[in-house]
């Protein structure tokens, strides 16, 4: 599912519950977008 996630806290909680890495956090996604990379939120 690509949600284009607006609720960053909800996304980060989802990632954390799945034993995700900081590389999957909304903050990392924001950084990647700022350097010109395309970001997808899949979950």
HTML snippet that shows the backbone in 3Dmol.js (N, CA, C, O; Angstrom):
<script src="https://3Dmol.org/build/3Dmol-min.js"></script>
<div id="view" style="width:600px;height:400px;position:relative"></div>
<script>
const pdb = `
ATOM      1  N   UNK A   1       0.848  -1.179   0.000  1.00  0.00           N
ATOM      2  CA  UNK A   1       0.000   0.000   0.000  1.00  0.00           C
ATOM      3  C   UNK A   1       0.888   1.234   0.000  1.00  0.00           C
ATOM      4  O   UNK A   1       1.743   1.367   0.875  1.00  0.00           O
ATOM      5  N   UNK A   2       0.718   2.108  -0.920  1.00  0.00           N
ATOM      6  CA  UNK A   2       1.415   3.390  -0.939  1.00  0.00           C
ATOM      7  C   UNK A   2       0.441   4.440  -0.445  1.00  0.00           C
ATOM      8  O   UNK A   2      -0.457   4.864  -1.171  1.00  0.00           O
ATOM      9  N   UNK A   3       0.626   4.850   0.787  1.00  0.00           N
ATOM     10  CA  UNK A   3      -0.325   5.771   1.400  1.00  0.00           C
ATOM     11  C   UNK A   3       0.075   7.226   1.262  1.00  0.00           C
ATOM     12  O   UNK A   3      -0.739   8.107   1.539  1.00  0.00           O
ATOM     13  N   UNK A   4       1.317   7.513   0.837  1.00  0.00           N
ATOM     14  CA  UNK A   4       1.774   8.892   0.842  1.00  0.00           C
ATOM     15  C   UNK A   4       1.576   9.467   2.232  1.00  0.00           C
ATOM     16  O   UNK A   4       1.018  10.554   2.380  1.00  0.00           O
ATOM     17  N   UNK A   5       2.007   8.782   3.208  1.00  0.00           N
ATOM     18  CA  UNK A   5       1.613   8.930   4.601  1.00  0.00           C
ATOM     19  C   UNK A   5       1.692  10.346   5.132  1.00  0.00           C
ATOM     20  O   UNK A   5       2.753  10.970   5.114  1.00  0.00           O
ATOM     21  N   UNK A   6       0.554  10.852   5.608  1.00  0.00           N
ATOM     22  CA  UNK A   6       0.474  12.192   6.189  1.00  0.00           C
ATOM     23  C   UNK A   6       0.712  12.158   7.693  1.00  0.00           C
ATOM     24  O   UNK A   6       1.211  13.131   8.257  1.00  0.00           O
ATOM     25  N   UNK A   7       0.362  11.053   8.353  1.00  0.00           N
ATOM     26  CA  UNK A   7       0.513  10.940   9.801  1.00  0.00           C
ATOM     27  C   UNK A   7       1.853  10.273  10.122  1.00  0.00           C
ATOM     28  O   UNK A   7       1.954   9.047  10.175  1.00  0.00           O
ATOM     29  N   UNK A   8       2.863  11.090  10.331  1.00  0.00           N
ATOM     30  CA  UNK A   8       4.228  10.593  10.535  1.00  0.00           C
ATOM     31  C   UNK A   8       4.354   9.739  11.786  1.00  0.00           C
ATOM     32  O   UNK A   8       5.072   8.740  11.785  1.00  0.00           O
ATOM     33  N   UNK A   9       3.661  10.123  12.857  1.00  0.00           N
ATOM     34  CA  UNK A   9       3.735   9.340  14.094  1.00  0.00           C
ATOM     35  C   UNK A   9       3.148   7.948  13.901  1.00  0.00           C
ATOM     36  O   UNK A   9       3.687   6.963  14.405  1.00  0.00           O
ATOM     37  N   UNK A  10       2.044   7.875  13.173  1.00  0.00           N
ATOM     38  CA  UNK A  10       1.412   6.581  12.918  1.00  0.00           C
ATOM     39  C   UNK A  10       2.336   5.706  12.068  1.00  0.00           C
ATOM     40  O   UNK A  10       2.476   4.511  12.328  1.00  0.00           O
ATOM     41  N   UNK A  11       2.960   6.300  11.058  1.00  0.00           N
ATOM     42  CA  UNK A  11       3.892   5.547  10.211  1.00  0.00           C
ATOM     43  C   UNK A  11       5.073   5.039  11.034  1.00  0.00           C
ATOM     44  O   UNK A  11       5.436   3.866  10.937  1.00  0.00           O
ATOM     45  N   UNK A  12       5.670   5.905  11.836  1.00  0.00           N
ATOM     46  CA  UNK A  12       6.825   5.504  12.640  1.00  0.00           C
ATOM     47  C   UNK A  12       6.453   4.415  13.642  1.00  0.00           C
ATOM     48  O   UNK A  12       7.258   3.521  13.901  1.00  0.00           O
ATOM     49  N   UNK A  13       5.252   4.471  14.208  1.00  0.00           N
ATOM     50  CA  UNK A  13       4.786   3.426  15.122  1.00  0.00           C
ATOM     51  C   UNK A  13       4.640   2.099  14.377  1.00  0.00           C
ATOM     52  O   UNK A  13       4.997   1.045  14.902  1.00  0.00           O
ATOM     53  N   UNK A  14       4.118   2.156  13.160  1.00  0.00           N
ATOM     54  CA  UNK A  14       3.990   0.951  12.340  1.00  0.00           C
ATOM     55  C   UNK A  14       5.363   0.341  12.069  1.00  0.00           C
ATOM     56  O   UNK A  14       5.550  -0.865  12.229  1.00  0.00           O
ATOM     57  N   UNK A  15       6.314   1.164  11.664  1.00  0.00           N
ATOM     58  CA  UNK A  15       7.671   0.683  11.376  1.00  0.00           C
ATOM     59  C   UNK A  15       8.291   0.074  12.624  1.00  0.00           C
ATOM     60  O   UNK A  15       8.894  -0.998  12.560  1.00  0.00           O
ATOM     61  N   UNK A  16       8.150   0.740  13.743  1.00  0.00           N
ATOM     62  CA  UNK A  16       8.709   0.257  15.001  1.00  0.00           C
ATOM     63  C   UNK A  16       8.098  -1.084  15.411  1.00  0.00           C
ATOM     64  O   UNK A  16       8.805  -1.967  15.897  1.00  0.00           O
ATOM     65  N   UNK A  17       6.804  -1.235  15.217  1.00  0.00           N
ATOM     66  CA  UNK A  17       6.120  -2.482  15.572  1.00  0.00           C
ATOM     67  C   UNK A  17       6.573  -3.652  14.702  1.00  0.00           C
ATOM     68  O   UNK A  17       6.440  -4.812  15.090  1.00  0.00           O
ATOM     69  N   UNK A  18       7.109  -3.338  13.524  1.00  0.00           N
ATOM     70  CA  UNK A  18       7.579  -4.377  12.611  1.00  0.00           C
ATOM     71  C   UNK A  18       9.084  -4.601  12.741  1.00  0.00           C
ATOM     72  O   UNK A  18       9.689  -5.237  11.879  1.00  0.00           O
ATOM     73  N   UNK A  19       9.687  -4.090  13.798  1.00  0.00           N
ATOM     74  CA  UNK A  19      11.145  -4.158  14.009  1.00  0.00           C
ATOM     75  C   UNK A  19      11.890  -3.482  12.865  1.00  0.00           C
ATOM     76  O   UNK A  19      12.930  -3.963  12.414  1.00  0.00           O
ATOM     77  N   UNK A  20      11.348  -2.367  12.407  1.00  0.00           N
ATOM     78  CA  UNK A  20      11.949  -1.647  11.296  1.00  0.00           C
ATOM     79  C   UNK A  20      13.167  -0.840  11.711  1.00  0.00           C
ATOM     80  O   UNK A  20      13.430  -0.645  12.898  1.00  0.00           O
ATOM     81  N   UNK A  21      13.889  -0.384  10.734  1.00  0.00           N
ATOM     82  CA  UNK A  21      15.106   0.399  10.898  1.00  0.00           C
ATOM     83  C   UNK A  21      14.787   1.891  10.790  1.00  0.00           C
ATOM     84  O   UNK A  21      13.738   2.271  10.268  1.00  0.00           O
ATOM     85  N   UNK A  22      15.698   2.731  11.286  1.00  0.00           N
ATOM     86  CA  UNK A  22      15.523   4.181  11.114  1.00  0.00           C
ATOM     87  C   UNK A  22      15.484   4.541   9.640  1.00  0.00           C
ATOM     88  O   UNK A  22      14.968   5.598   9.274  1.00  0.00           O
ATOM     89  N   UNK A  23      16.022   3.677   8.787  1.00  0.00           N
ATOM     90  CA  UNK A  23      16.006   3.923   7.348  1.00  0.00           C
ATOM     91  C   UNK A  23      14.592   3.834   6.771  1.00  0.00           C
ATOM     92  O   UNK A  23      14.370   4.170   5.608  1.00  0.00           O
ATOM     93  N   UNK A  24      13.640   3.382   7.586  1.00  0.00           N
ATOM     94  CA  UNK A  24      12.246   3.306   7.170  1.00  0.00           C
ATOM     95  C   UNK A  24      11.390   4.373   7.844  1.00  0.00           C
ATOM     96  O   UNK A  24      10.173   4.393   7.661  1.00  0.00           O
ATOM     97  N   UNK A  25      12.003   5.253   8.616  1.00  0.00           N
ATOM     98  CA  UNK A  25      11.262   6.278   9.355  1.00  0.00           C
ATOM     99  C   UNK A  25      10.818   7.414   8.437  1.00  0.00           C
ATOM    100  O   UNK A  25      11.354   7.605   7.345  1.00  0.00           O
ATOM    101  N   UNK A  26       9.829   8.156   8.911  1.00  0.00           N
ATOM    102  CA  UNK A  26       9.346   9.292   8.125  1.00  0.00           C
ATOM    103  C   UNK A  26      10.410  10.384   8.021  1.00  0.00           C
ATOM    104  O   UNK A  26      10.472  11.097   7.019  1.00  0.00           O
ATOM    105  N   UNK A  27      11.242  10.514   9.048  1.00  0.00           N
ATOM    106  CA  UNK A  27      12.306  11.519   9.007  1.00  0.00           C
ATOM    107  C   UNK A  27      13.329  11.177   7.920  1.00  0.00           C
ATOM    108  O   UNK A  27      13.811  12.062   7.213  1.00  0.00           O
ATOM    109  N   UNK A  28      13.652   9.904   7.794  1.00  0.00           N
ATOM    110  CA  UNK A  28      14.588   9.478   6.751  1.00  0.00           C
ATOM    111  C   UNK A  28      13.970   9.718   5.374  1.00  0.00           C
ATOM    112  O   UNK A  28      14.657  10.138   4.443  1.00  0.00           O
ATOM    113  N   UNK A  29      12.678   9.449   5.250  1.00  0.00           N
ATOM    114  CA  UNK A  29      11.986   9.679   3.983  1.00  0.00           C
ATOM    115  C   UNK A  29      12.020  11.159   3.605  1.00  0.00           C
ATOM    116  O   UNK A  29      12.247  11.500   2.444  1.00  0.00           O
ATOM    117  N   UNK A  30      11.798  12.030   4.574  1.00  0.00           N
ATOM    118  CA  UNK A  30      11.856  13.473   4.313  1.00  0.00           C
ATOM    119  C   UNK A  30      13.239  13.874   3.813  1.00  0.00           C
ATOM    120  O   UNK A  30      13.357  14.651   2.865  1.00  0.00           O
ATOM    121  N   UNK A  31      14.277  13.352   4.443  1.00  0.00           N
ATOM    122  CA  UNK A  31      15.641  13.645   4.014  1.00  0.00           C
ATOM    123  C   UNK A  31      15.858  13.174   2.575  1.00  0.00           C
ATOM    124  O   UNK A  31      16.412  13.906   1.755  1.00  0.00           O
ATOM    125  N   UNK A  32      15.424  11.960   2.276  1.00  0.00           N
ATOM    126  CA  UNK A  32      15.599  11.419   0.928  1.00  0.00           C
ATOM    127  C   UNK A  32      14.872  12.278  -0.111  1.00  0.00           C
ATOM    128  O   UNK A  32      15.403  12.517  -1.196  1.00  0.00           O
ATOM    129  N   UNK A  33      13.665  12.741   0.213  1.00  0.00           N
ATOM    130  CA  UNK A  33      12.936  13.611  -0.711  1.00  0.00           C
ATOM    131  C   UNK A  33      13.674  14.922  -0.934  1.00  0.00           C
ATOM    132  O   UNK A  33      13.699  15.438  -2.052  1.00  0.00           O
ATOM    133  N   UNK A  34      14.276  15.466   0.122  1.00  0.00           N
ATOM    134  CA  UNK A  34      14.988  16.739   0.007  1.00  0.00           C
ATOM    135  C   UNK A  34      16.218  16.641  -0.877  1.00  0.00           C
ATOM    136  O   UNK A  34      16.643  17.640  -1.457  1.00  0.00           O
ATOM    137  N   UNK A  35      16.800  15.444  -0.990  1.00  0.00           N
ATOM    138  CA  UNK A  35      17.966  15.293  -1.865  1.00  0.00           C
ATOM    139  C   UNK A  35      17.561  14.764  -3.244  1.00  0.00           C
ATOM    140  O   UNK A  35      18.407  14.363  -4.043  1.00  0.00           O
ATOM    141  N   UNK A  36      16.238  14.774  -3.507  1.00  0.00           N
ATOM    142  CA  UNK A  36      15.743  14.486  -4.842  1.00  0.00           C
ATOM    143  C   UNK A  36      15.361  13.047  -5.128  1.00  0.00           C
ATOM    144  O   UNK A  36      15.124  12.694  -6.283  1.00  0.00           O
ATOM    145  N   UNK A  37      15.295  12.222  -4.120  1.00  0.00           N
ATOM    146  CA  UNK A  37      14.921  10.829  -4.343  1.00  0.00           C
ATOM    147  C   UNK A  37      13.417  10.642  -4.189  1.00  0.00           C
ATOM    148  O   UNK A  37      12.763  11.348  -3.422  1.00  0.00           O
ATOM    149  N   UNK A  38      12.884   9.683  -4.927  1.00  0.00           N
ATOM    150  CA  UNK A  38      11.462   9.351  -4.836  1.00  0.00           C
ATOM    151  C   UNK A  38      11.263   8.433  -3.633  1.00  0.00           C
ATOM    152  O   UNK A  38      12.021   7.484  -3.435  1.00  0.00           O
ATOM    153  N   UNK A  39      10.248   8.720  -2.839  1.00  0.00           N
ATOM    154  CA  UNK A  39       9.976   7.959  -1.621  1.00  0.00           C
ATOM    155  C   UNK A  39       8.587   7.338  -1.706  1.00  0.00           C
ATOM    156  O   UNK A  39       7.619   8.003  -2.074  1.00  0.00           O
ATOM    157  N   UNK A  40       8.503   6.060  -1.362  1.00  0.00           N
ATOM    158  CA  UNK A  40       7.231   5.347  -1.294  1.00  0.00           C
ATOM    159  C   UNK A  40       7.051   4.803   0.112  1.00  0.00           C
ATOM    160  O   UNK A  40       7.994   4.279   0.704  1.00  0.00           O
ATOM    161  N   UNK A  41       5.862   4.925   0.640  1.00  0.00           N
ATOM    162  CA  UNK A  41       5.526   4.351   1.945  1.00  0.00           C
ATOM    163  C   UNK A  41       4.731   3.078   1.677  1.00  0.00           C
ATOM    164  O   UNK A  41       3.571   3.141   1.270  1.00  0.00           O
ATOM    165  N   UNK A  42       5.344   1.939   1.902  1.00  0.00           N
ATOM    166  CA  UNK A  42       4.706   0.648   1.648  1.00  0.00           C
ATOM    167  C   UNK A  42       4.496  -0.075   2.960  1.00  0.00           C
ATOM    168  O   UNK A  42       5.429  -0.217   3.751  1.00  0.00           O
ATOM    169  N   UNK A  43       3.292  -0.527   3.193  1.00  0.00           N
ATOM    170  CA  UNK A  43       3.057  -1.249   4.440  1.00  0.00           C
ATOM    171  C   UNK A  43       1.776  -2.028   4.401  1.00  0.00           C
ATOM    172  O   UNK A  43       1.429  -2.694   5.377  1.00  0.00           O
TER     173      UNK A  43
END
`;
const viewer = $3Dmol.createViewer("view");
viewer.addModel(pdb, "pdb");
viewer.setStyle({}, {cartoon: {color: "spectrum"}});
viewer.zoomTo();
viewer.render();
</script>
